[in-house]
Amino acid sequence: MNTGTVSTRGLEGRRPAPLLTVDKIGKHYGGLTVLDRCSLRVEQGSITGLIGPNGAGKTTLFEIISGFVPPDAGHITLGNLDITGLPPHRIARLGMVRTFQIPHEFAGMTVLDNLLVAPKDQCGERLWHAWFNRGAVKKQDAGLRRRGEEILDFLGLHRLVAEPAGNLSGGQKKLLELGRALMLKPQLLLLDEPVAGVNPTLMKEIAGRIRELRDQGMTLLVIEHKMEFIMELSDWMYVMAEGKVLTEGTPTEVGRNEKVLDAYLGVV
């Protein structure tokens, strides 16, 4: 499945420009500091990993980046656009989409129909088109159905196209969540623990799909607790602890960093 973008990988001696810049984000709840001047950048066409122990602030940072929670300080830039404080639907329209740690499928709908609810601006949602421009509605519906089937094939779920989503395994629901995000054709995809509760075989399949998306030019920011998975997957990593970005670097550099070993790896 081609996303229609050009991969920036393999550019020797150059670091691609950041697609996402998070600058000195702060968040407080009462007297509790959850995020303290957190900064990171996600480069175009990369997989960036975000790790840290429970309570480090990773999910809160994700919530702020994706617009579900407003920051108390700092700025977020997507490309050249300041998206700080924008609501999730506007951020999604600008090309940044996220998945959730716990999948939210429509259990009684088929796997394919779960994908078809995702795209924005569908003609059939407007009464005028539904009644007086049925040809355009049918044409768009057919195109979306083809795209949904292509995504299910890409994710290895095509044989389950007519299965109620509630019947899927936990790992398959993770893939369905990913598929629904892909229906929106994102530039930047935020994945929140994409392999939590997933068996090792399916974990490898998910890793392969994420790499394929990266190689097609998509940019990904991934939270994950499974260290072997995220270390092998990431091009660049950030480590959080106690609401702060502790360090950043390649997976090899992060794995050898004594501060990381003390703050995180030693307690896993």
N, C-alpha and C positions, 0 to 999 in steps of 0.2 A: 504494500500500500504506500503510494507516494504522497507526501504531504504537500508537494508543489514548491518546497523551499529548497535552497541550495546549502549543502553542508559546508561549514567553515572549518572542519577538521582537516589536519594535514598541512596547515599553513605554517611552515617552518620559520622559526625566528620571530613570529608575531603572535601577540595575544589579541584575540578578537575583542571588539568593543563590547561593553556590558549591555545586555538587553534589560537587565533589572539592576537597579542600584538602591540599596537600603542604607539610609544615612542617619546614624545616631538616633535610632528609634527608642523611645522611652514609654513605659506603661506602668501605672501605679493603681493599686486598688486599696483605698484608704491609706494607711501608713506602710503598706507592703509594696516594695519595688519588685515588679515582675520582670521588666526589661530595663536595662541600664545602658543607654547609648549604644545600642546594637547596630553594627554596620556590616554589610556584606555586598558582594556583587556577583551576579550570575552572567557569565559570558555567553554570547550567542553561539548556539550549536554545541553546548556542553551539557554534561550531567554533573550537577553540583550537589554534593551530599551535605546534610545538616545533621549532626549527631550531638549527643549529650545525655546525661542521666535524667531520670524522671524529675520533673520540677525545674529543669534548666531554663524553660521558657520557649522551647522550640515551637510548640503548638500555638502559643499566644502570638509569637512572631508570624507564623503562618496565617493566623486569623487576621492580623493587622495587614499583612501584605495583600491578602485576597479581599479585604474590605469588610469582613464580618465584624471587626472590632476597630474602633478609631484609636489612633495613637495619641499619647499625651504630648509627645515631642518627636521631632525628626521629620524626615521626608522620604518618600518612595517615588522612584522614577522608573517608568517603563518606556524604554527607548528614550525619546526626548520629552515625554509627557509626564508631568507631575500628577500622580494618581493618589496622593496622600488623602485619606479620608473618603475617597469615592466609594459608593455602595458596590456590592459584589456584581450586580447585573451590568453596571457600566464598565467595571473592570473586565468582565468576561467579553463584552463587546469590543474592547480594545485589544483582545487577544491573549489574556491570561486567565487560565481555568485551573481549578483545583479539584482533587479528589479528597475523600475523607477516610479517616482511619477505620471507621465502621461504615460499610456500604449501606446505601439507602435505596434499595431496589423497590420497584412497584411489584409486590409479590404476586398479585393475581394477573398481571399482564405478561405477555410472552417476552422472551429475551429480545427479539427484534423490536417489539413495540416499546420496550424500555429505552432503546436507542432513539427511536423516532420521536419521542417527546422532547428531546434535548435541543434540536436546532431552533434558532431564533427566527422571528419574522416569517412564519409559515403562512402561505396564502389562505389556507383553509381555516385559519383562526379568525379571519375577518368575514363578517356576515355578507358583505357585498360580493366578495370573490366566491364564497361558498355557494351563493345563489346564482350569480350572473357571470361568473368567469370560471366555470367548472373545468374548462380545458387547462387553464393555467394551474389550477389546484392539482389536477391529476398528473400533469407533467412534473410539477415539483415533488409531489408525493412519490412518483416513480423514481425520480432521481435520488431522493432521500433514502428510499428503500434499497436502491442499489448500493449507495454508500454504506448503509447500515450492514448489509450483507458482506461487503468488502471488509469492513472493520471486524465483523464476527469471524470471517475467514482468517484475517490477520491474527486475531487473538486465539484461534483454535476453538472457537465456540459455534462454528457454523452448524454443526450437527444438532445443536440445541436451539436453533432459531425459533421453533414453535413451542418450546418448553416454557411453562410458567416460571418466572424468575425466582419465585419463592422456593422452587425445587432444587436450585443450584447449590453446590457445595460452597463453603466459605471462600475458597480460593477462586472458584468460578465467579462468585459475586464480586470479588476484587477486580477480576478481568472485565466484568460487565461495567463496573464503575469507571474503569479506564476507557472502555469503549464509548460510554456516554460522553465523557469529556472529549474524546477524539471527534465526535460528531460535530463539535463546535469549531473544529479546525484551529486549535490554539497555536500561537507562536511560542508561548511559555506555558509549561504544564507543571503544576505543583502537586507532588504525590506525597500523601501523608501515610507513612507506614504501608507501602503497597504489598508487603509480603507477611504482615502480621497474621499469625494463625494459619499460614499456608504450608503445605507439605513440601519437602525438599525438591521433589520432581517438578511440581508446578512452580516453585520458586525459581528454578533455572529457566523455565519457559518465560516467566514474567521478566526476568533479567534480560533474556534475549530480545523480547519485544521492546523493552525500554532502550536497549542499545540500537535496535533498528530505527526507532523513532529519532534518536540522536543522530544517527548516520544519515538520515533523510533531511536533517537540518533543524529538527525541533530542539528546543532548549528545555531542560528539566531541572527542577529543584526538588530534592527528595529527602524527606525525613525518614529515618529507619533505625531501629534498635538492633537489628541483626547485623553484627559487625562484619562478618565475613562477606555477606551479601553487599553491603554498602561500600566496603573497601575495594572489592573487585569491580564494582559498577562505576564508581565516581571518577571523574577527571580531576576534580578539585573538591576540597572538603573544608567545612567550617565546624568548629567544636564549640558548643555552648556549655556554660556552667554558671549556676546561680544568677541567671538573667543577663549574663554578659557573653560576648564572643571571646573565648579563651585563646584560640589560635586558628590559623588556617594553613592550608598547604596541600600538597599532593597526598594521596593515601599513604604512600611510603613515609613521607615526612611526618604526617599526623601519627602514624603507628609507632614512630620512634620518639615522639615528643614526650619528655618526662612529665610535663604538666598534664598532658592528656592521660597518661598512664595513671597518675596520682588522682586526677579528678574524675575520670570516667572509666577507663578500661579496667582499672584495678577493682572496681566495685560491681562490674557486670556479673 
